[in-house]
Amino acid sequence: MKKLFVIFALTTMVFITRLGLAEDSAVAIVVHPNVQVSDLSTGQLRRIFLADQQFWPDKSRIVLLVRAPEADERKMVLDRIYEMNESQFRKYWIAKIFRAEVAALPKIVFSSNMAQELVTAIPGSITFIPSSEIDSSIKVLSIDGLLPDQPGYSLH
């Protein structure tokens, strides 16, 4: 019984620590290096992720890459950008396809590494990753003039 309690306590501590890390980390919005945008307003970002804006200013198509449902950063993006839960998100995209407002659903990526690889390989692409995983190979956008490591950044 004592052994079971210790295992439970350790598991709970790991879970609480994981939650703390998720709350403290920021989500970075990253794009293909050739995208000629370096800053977006929160409204523009929302229009892009909702596929209400499907082209960059240079008329190239925006390719939306979205993390799989298990990712902590997806939950933050659903909450802060989409302002939806998982069920609402799925229904939203089904309706967009049904009304022929988009040609395809966002591409699902299963890891931050996959997101980084695809965003550097697919022209016009945009995605999100934990700011702690940013490296020099990707282009990070500022949102409302702020980068992920600056106070007041909206995706914390």
trRosetta pair geometry for C-beta under 8 A, 3 or more apart (Angstrom, degrees):
i j d omega theta_ij theta_ji phi_ij phi_ji
1 4 5.6 -52 -152 32 33 113
1 5 6.6 35 150 -19 64 103
2 5 5.6 -52 -153 34 34 114
2 6 6.6 36 150 -20 65 104
3 6 5.8 -53 -151 34 32 112
3 7 6.5 32 152 -17 65 105
4 7 5.8 -54 -149 37 32 111
4 8 6.3 33 152 -20 65 107
5 8 5.6 -55 -147 37 31 113
5 9 6.2 31 154 -20 66 106
6 9 5.7 -53 -145 36 30 111
6 10 6.3 28 156 -16 64 107
7 10 5.9 -56 -147 39 29 109
7 11 6.2 29 155 -19 64 109
8 11 5.8 -57 -147 37 28 111
8 12 6.3 29 155 -19 64 108
9 12 5.8 -55 -148 36 29 112
9 13 6.4 30 153 -20 63 106
10 13 5.7 -53 -148 35 32 112
10 14 6.5 32 154 -18 65 104
11 14 5.8 -54 -150 36 31 111
11 15 6.3 32 152 -19 64 108
12 15 5.6 -56 -148 37 32 113
12 16 6.2 29 156 -17 67 106
13 16 5.8 -54 -144 38 30 108
13 17 6.2 32 155 -19 64 108
14 17 5.7 -56 -147 38 29 113
14 18 6.3 32 153 -22 64 106
15 18 5.7 -54 -149 34 29 113
15 19 6.6 30 152 -19 63 103
16 19 5.7 -51 -150 34 34 112
16 20 6.5 37 151 -21 64 104
17 20 5.6 -53 -151 34 33 114
17 21 6.6 32 153 -18 65 103
18 21 5.8 -54 -151 35 32 111
18 22 6.4 33 152 -19 65 106
19 22 5.7 -55 -148 36 33 112
19 23 6.4 30 155 -18 66 106
20 23 5.9 -57 -148 36 30 109
20 24 6.3 19 159 -12 65 113
21 24 6.0 -64 -143 42 29 105
21 25 6.1 22 164 -20 67 113
22 25 6.3 -59 -140 33 25 105
22 72 4.5 -116 -129 -169 119 146
22 76 8.0 -166 175 -49 94 117
24 156 7.7 -30 -166 -172 26 96
25 130 5.3 -5 156 -155 137 106
25 131 6.3 -174 -177 39 84 90
25 132 5.7 -58 -136 -17 122 114
25 156 7.8 -175 106 -147 24 64
26 130 7.5 118 79 -162 45 58
26 131 4.1 20 76 -6 93 137
26 148 3.9 161 109 -164 140 99
26 149 7.2 -147 30 -67 148 41
26 153 5.7 17 -134 104 142 137
26 155 5.6 90 -167 99 82 82
26 156 4.9 -40 -96 -96 85 66
27 73 4.7 132 -110 -147 117 103
27 76 5.3 173 -25 93 139 138
27 77 6.4 -135 144 -60 167 89
27 128 4.9 22 169 177 112 118
27 129 7.1 160 -156 80 71 21
27 130 6.3 -57 -106 -102 59 41
27 131 6.6 -149 -110 -32 7 84
27 148 7.2 -150 77 -115 23 123
27 155 4.3 -89 56 155 90 124
28 128 6.6 163 80 -152 44 66
28 129 5.7 -21 59 65 95 74
28 130 7.2 38 11 132 90 16
28 131 4.4 116 -39 -94 104 73
28 134 5.4 43 15 -70 169 118
28 140 5.1 -50 -175 -134 123 111
28 147 7.9 6 -122 -171 99 75
28 148 4.6 -65 -84 -42 86 144
28 155 7.6 172 -69 87 23 138
29 40 7.2 -67 104 37 156 127
29 45 6.6 -87 -102 -130 164 124
29 126 6.8 1 -178 -173 93 101
29 127 7.8 173 -152 92 54 31
29 128 5.5 -32 -99 -96 57 84
29 140 7.1 106 72 -160 53 64
29 141 4.6 -44 95 53 104 109
29 143 6.2 94 16 -56 133 112
29 155 7.3 135 -33 -6 93 161
30 115 7.7 106 60 143 125 106
30 116 7.4 -4 102 -107 159 67
30 119 5.5 70 114 149 106 164
30 126 7.2 165 88 -152 42 56
30 127 5.9 -20 64 67 88 76
30 128 7.0 146 17 -103 79 29
30 129 6.1 -4 6 15 129 105
30 134 7.4 173 -76 -115 129 92
30 138 4.6 2 -163 162 136 126
30 139 6.2 132 -160 75 76 52
30 140 5.4 -42 -97 -97 81 56
30 141 7.0 -176 -98 1 26 82
31 35 4.1 -56 146 34 132 151
31 37 6.9 45 35 66 173 97
31 119 6.6 -145 -158 -173 16 113
31 125 6.7 166 -153 93 58 54
31 126 4.8 -18 -101 -100 85 76
31 127 7.9 156 -86 21 41 60
31 139 5.2 -47 65 84 77 110
31 141 5.9 59 -7 -41 113 112
32 35 5.1 112 64 -25 79 98
32 119 5.8 -146 -70 173 59 66
32 120 6.6 138 -128 -117 64 25
32 122 6.4 -116 -79 86 126 56
32 123 5.4 140 163 -133 168 33
32 124 5.9 7 20 10 141 18
32 125 4.9 97 -43 42 104 78
32 126 7.7 -79 -5 -61 77 53
32 139 7.1 5 102 32 19 122
33 120 6.5 36 -17 -132 102 75
33 138 7.5 -132 -65 -141 84 35
33 139 5.0 144 -105 -29 53 121
34 123 6.0 -24 59 -133 130 90
35 56 5.9 -145 -144 -115 89 153
35 60 7.8 -133 -109 73 70 132
35 124 6.6 114 -85 -117 98 35
35 126 7.3 71 -80 -72 166 91
35 139 6.8 -172 48 84 101 147
36 56 6.8 119 42 157 82 130
36 57 6.6 -93 81 62 107 107
36 58 5.5 84 27 -29 130 126
37 40 6.5 42 159 -62 128 90
37 56 6.3 -136 -19 -150 119 107
37 57 6.7 129 -68 8 103 111
37 141 6.7 6 117 -116 94 121
38 139 7.8 -96 -114 176 72 113
38 141 6.3 176 -175 -127 33 70
38 142 6.6 26 145 19 75 93
39 141 6.3 153 -101 -173 27 85
39 142 4.5 -21 -109 68 88 97
39 143 7.4 174 -158 -84 69 18
39 144 7.8 -175 -176 -10 103 6
39 145 6.0 28 -150 -82 139 46
40 44 4.3 -133 -167 88 95 120
40 45 4.7 117 122 -58 132 85
40 48 7.2 -49 -148 -3 154 138
40 141 5.7 22 4 162 100 138
40 142 7.7 168 26 86 58 52
40 143 5.9 -22 71 -114 82 65
40 144 8.0 -31 97 -37 51 49
41 44 4.6 98 49 5 78 100
41 45 7.0 -141 91 -4 42 87
41 143 7.5 78 -159 -167 15 65
41 144 5.8 63 -135 -83 55 72
42 45 5.6 -55 -149 37 32 114
42 46 6.4 34 153 -20 65 106
42 143 6.2 68 -77 176 66 106
42 144 5.7 -1 -31 -47 88 115
42 154 5.9 16 -94 37 120 174
43 46 5.7 -54 -149 35 30 112
43 47 6.4 30 154 -18 65 105
44 47 5.7 -54 -149 36 33 111
44 48 6.4 33 153 -20 66 104
44 53 7.0 -16 -159 16 69 160
45 48 5.8 -54 -150 34 31 111
45 49 6.4 20 157 -10 66 109
45 81 6.1 -92 130 -130 105 113
45 143 6.0 -1 -44 -126 150 110
46 49 6.0 -60 -143 43 29 104
46 50 6.0 20 159 -10 66 113
46 81 5.5 -172 -98 -169 70 74
46 82 7.6 159 -139 -84 82 32
46 83 8.0 12 -133 -4 123 105
47 50 5.9 -61 -139 46 26 105
47 52 4.3 -85 -156 71 78 109
47 53 4.2 59 132 -6 108 108
48 51 7.6 24 175 -77 31 32
48 52 7.8 -71 -51 51 19 72
48 53 5.1 -44 -81 69 59 108
48 62 5.9 -130 -152 -172 97 162
48 64 7.4 160 154 -90 82 108
48 126 6.3 -5 154 69 135 161
49 64 6.7 123 -126 -133 51 130
49 77 7.2 -153 -145 178 154 109
49 81 5.0 35 51 149 163 130
49 82 6.3 -107 126 -70 126 80
50 82 7.0 140 -77 -119 85 73
50 92 7.7 -81 -140 167 82 135
51 54 5.7 32 -164 -81 74 93
51 62 8.0 -169 -118 84 66 121
51 64 6.8 -84 -75 -19 93 148
51 96 6.1 75 70 -157 139 152
51 101 7.0 117 116 127 118 103
51 102 5.0 -10 164 -81 154 130
51 106 7.9 -141 -56 -60 117 91
53 62 6.9 63 118 -1 78 152
54 61 6.5 -21 154 -147 86 75
54 62 5.5 -145 -167 38 39 103
54 102 7.2 177 -99 -112 134 86
55 59 5.5 -10 177 -145 131 37
55 60 6.6 149 -157 73 80 30
55 61 5.9 -51 -103 -103 73 41
55 62 6.2 -145 -89 -13 17 89
56 59 7.2 -49 71 21 69 14
56 60 5.0 -3 39 59 114 85
56 61 7.8 1 3 63 84 5
56 62 6.0 130 -44 -68 77 86
56 124 6.2 -141 -14 -131 122 89
60 123 6.4 -88 -178 146 138 106
60 124 4.6 -146 137 -86 109 116
61 124 5.2 67 82 160 57 166
62 124 5.5 -141 -106 168 28 101
62 125 7.7 107 -171 -112 54 24
62 126 6.1 -17 -163 6 99 116
63 107 6.8 10 171 4 97 122
63 122 5.2 -88 82 141 156 127
63 123 7.6 96 4 86 128 46
63 124 5.0 97 1 99 92 95
63 125 4.1 -42 76 -93 106 72
63 126 7.2 152 73 16 55 65
64 106 4.0 -69 107 -119 109 100
64 107 6.9 159 91 22 57 74
64 125 7.6 175 -71 -148 12 67
64 126 6.2 -24 -109 64 56 89
64 127 7.6 124 -169 -83 47 65
65 106 6.7 161 -106 179 12 98
65 107 5.1 -30 -109 73 67 100
65 108 8.0 134 -162 -114 62 7
65 109 5.2 33 177 -21 105 124
65 115 5.8 148 132 -135 131 80
65 118 5.6 146 -111 104 152 131
65 119 6.2 -120 31 -70 150 87
65 122 7.5 135 -52 52 123 142
65 125 5.5 33 -17 -171 115 113
65 126 6.9 -176 26 83 84 38
65 127 3.7 -35 77 -81 107 115
66 74 6.8 81 174 -120 86 105
66 77 7.6 -160 -141 102 92 152
66 106 4.2 57 -2 126 117 141
66 107 7.2 150 23 74 71 45
66 108 6.0 -39 76 -105 82 55
66 109 7.0 164 77 20 29 83
66 127 7.2 -158 -72 -130 30 85
67 71 3.8 -51 150 40 135 156
67 73 5.8 88 13 78 160 99
67 74 4.2 -131 80 -61 108 106
67 77 7.6 130 31 21 108 140
67 108 7.5 38 170 -159 13 67
67 109 5.8 -50 -100 71 49 86
67 110 7.7 111 -154 -109 65 16
67 112 7.9 -5 -103 -75 121 59
67 115 6.6 -31 -79 -68 86 134
67 127 7.6 106 -42 -170 78 106
67 128 7.0 -79 -15 72 111 88
68 71 5.8 111 63 -14 65 102
68 74 7.0 -109 81 -43 30 155
68 108 5.5 69 -83 -179 73 109
68 109 7.0 -121 -26 86 80 38
68 110 5.0 29 -19 -111 133 61
69 74 6.2 -137 -127 107 28 155
69 86 6.0 54 -135 -131 116 129
70 74 7.7 77 62 32 29 136
71 74 4.2 96 73 -6 97 105
71 75 7.4 -161 100 -7 58 79
72 75 5.7 -51 -161 29 40 113
72 76 6.8 37 146 -16 68 103
72 130 7.7 37 75 -75 108 114
73 76 5.5 -50 -151 36 41 113
73 77 6.3 41 151 -19 69 104
73 112 8.0 85 14 -85 146 101
73 128 5.7 -165 155 122 124 108
73 129 6.7 35 154 -148 178 22
73 130 5.6 -132 -64 -61 130 72
74 77 5.6 -56 -146 39 33 110
74 78 6.2 36 154 -21 67 104
75 78 5.8 -52 -146 36 29 112
75 79 6.3 24 155 -14 63 110
76 79 5.8 -61 -148 42 29 109
76 80 5.7 -3 167 6 70 117
76 155 6.4 93 146 -166 123 84
77 80 6.5 -64 -123 51 24 90
77 81 5.0 -20 -168 25 67 120
77 82 6.6 58 139 -4 71 100
77 128 5.5 158 -77 49 135 161
77 155 7.6 13 -87 -138 66 119
78 81 7.4 -34 -78 53 10 81
78 82 4.9 -37 -143 49 46 126
78 84 5.5 -86 -171 75 87 73
78 85 6.6 68 153 -131 129 22
78 86 6.6 -20 -141 -71 165 55
78 89 5.7 -65 -127 -60 112 138
79 82 7.6 37 0 55 13 83
79 83 7.1 36 -176 -104 31 37
80 83 7.5 -16 176 -67 7 65
80 154 6.5 153 -179 147 130 94
80 155 5.9 159 100 -110 158 70
81 155 7.8 6 -47 -98 100 110
82 88 7.8 155 143 103 118 108
82 89 5.9 27 157 -98 161 99
82 92 7.5 -169 -164 33 118 167
84 88 3.7 -138 -162 95 105 121
84 89 4.8 143 110 -60 131 74
84 92 6.4 -65 -110 -24 168 140
85 88 5.1 92 49 13 68 105
85 89 7.0 -122 100 -10 33 93
86 89 5.6 -55 -149 32 30 117
86 90 6.6 28 156 -17 64 104
87 90 6.0 -54 -151 34 31 109
87 91 6.5 26 154 -13 64 109
88 91 5.8 -58 -147 42 32 110
88 92 6.1 41 152 -30 66 105
89 92 5.6 -52 -149 28 27 116
89 93 6.8 17 158 -11 62 105
90 93 6.2 -62 -152 38 30 103
90 94 6.4 30 153 -19 66 108
91 94 5.6 -54 -144 37 33 112
91 95 6.3 33 157 -19 66 107
92 95 6.0 -62 -156 37 26 109
92 96 6.5 28 149 -22 64 106
93 96 5.3 -46 -144 32 38 116
93 97 6.5 37 156 -17 66 102
93 102 7.8 -51 -150 50 74 144
93 105 5.3 61 174 -126 131 97
93 106 7.2 -90 -116 7 140 89
94 97 5.9 -57 -152 38 31 109
94 98 6.1 32 151 -21 66 111
95 98 5.5 -54 -141 38 32 114
95 99 6.1 20 162 -8 67 109
96 99 6.3 -64 -145 45 24 100
96 101 4.7 -89 -159 64 72 113
96 102 4.8 22 149 13 114 113
97 100 7.5 25 179 -79 34 34
97 101 7.8 -81 -60 44 19 76
97 102 6.2 -54 -82 67 58 92
97 104 7.8 27 -105 -132 105 18
97 105 6.6 -29 -63 -62 126 83
102 105 7.4 100 111 -80 133 32
104 107 7.9 25 129 -59 123 74
107 118 7.2 -146 110 173 139 153
109 114 4.5 179 -168 108 100 111
109 115 4.5 126 119 -75 158 75
109 118 6.0 -138 -96 23 129 145
109 127 6.7 11 17 -137 146 146
110 114 5.5 48 51 28 69 157
111 114 4.5 99 54 6 81 101
111 115 7.0 -139 97 -5 45 86
112 115 5.4 -51 -148 35 36 115
112 116 6.3 36 153 -19 67 103
112 129 4.6 97 -143 -144 98 110
112 130 6.3 -52 -99 23 144 90
112 133 4.7 11 158 125 150 167
113 116 5.8 -54 -149 36 31 111
113 117 6.3 30 154 -18 65 107
114 117 5.7 -54 -145 38 31 111
114 118 6.1 23 160 -13 66 110
115 118 6.1 -61 -144 42 25 105
115 119 6.0 21 161 -18 64 112
115 127 4.6 -162 -165 136 107 153
115 128 7.5 -60 -173 67 151 34
115 129 5.3 171 94 -74 140 107
116 119 6.1 -56 -139 37 25 107
116 120 6.5 15 163 -9 61 110
116 129 6.5 25 -59 -65 89 160
116 133 7.4 -122 -51 139 131 109
116 135 7.1 47 -149 33 147 106
116 137 6.8 78 176 85 111 115
116 138 5.6 -96 -141 -56 88 135
117 120 6.3 -70 -155 41 25 102
117 121 6.1 9 156 -10 65 120
118 121 5.6 -68 -139 45 32 106
118 122 5.5 4 174 -1 75 116
118 125 6.4 -134 136 174 85 168
118 127 7.2 79 83 -29 106 149
119 122 6.8 -55 -116 45 23 92
119 125 4.8 -146 -126 106 59 121
119 126 7.2 59 -129 -117 110 14
119 127 5.0 -115 -72 21 124 116
119 138 6.1 44 96 -130 125 114
120 137 5.8 -21 -88 149 151 104
120 138 6.1 -101 -64 -92 102 77
121 125 7.9 22 67 12 57 147
122 125 4.0 72 88 -37 106 132
126 141 8.0 -3 -136 -10 108 139
128 155 7.6 -128 -147 -171 130 155
129 133 5.2 -95 154 75 118 117
129 134 6.9 147 89 -72 118 65
129 138 7.9 50 26 100 140 170
130 133 4.9 78 70 6 89 105
131 134 5.7 -17 -164 -18 51 116
131 148 3.7 -172 -105 143 141 154
131 149 6.7 172 166 -56 143 75
134 138 6.5 -118 -149 65 74 116
134 140 5.9 3 -135 -67 136 132
134 148 7.5 169 -31 42 143 144
135 138 6.5 83 63 13 66 95
140 147 6.4 64 126 -141 126 102
140 148 7.0 -82 -173 -1 136 109
142 145 5.6 4 141 -160 130 15
142 146 5.6 152 -167 64 98 21
142 147 5.0 -61 -103 -67 88 65
143 146 6.1 -38 67 62 66 80
143 153 6.7 91 57 -154 106 79
143 154 5.7 -96 113 34 132 109
143 155 6.7 83 31 -9 158 109
144 154 6.5 78 20 -17 130 122
146 150 4.5 -136 -160 78 93 128
146 151 7.9 -100 -146 76 134 37
146 152 5.6 -140 -98 91 162 93
146 153 4.5 -154 130 -90 123 73
146 154 7.5 123 66 -7 128 76
147 150 5.2 93 56 -5 70 110
147 153 6.7 -52 98 -95 28 131
148 153 5.4 127 -128 178 31 165
148 155 6.9 -51 -111 72 88 104
149 153 7.5 78 31 -23 16 150
150 153 5.3 115 68 -46 75 105
153 156 5.8 105 85 -40 90 100
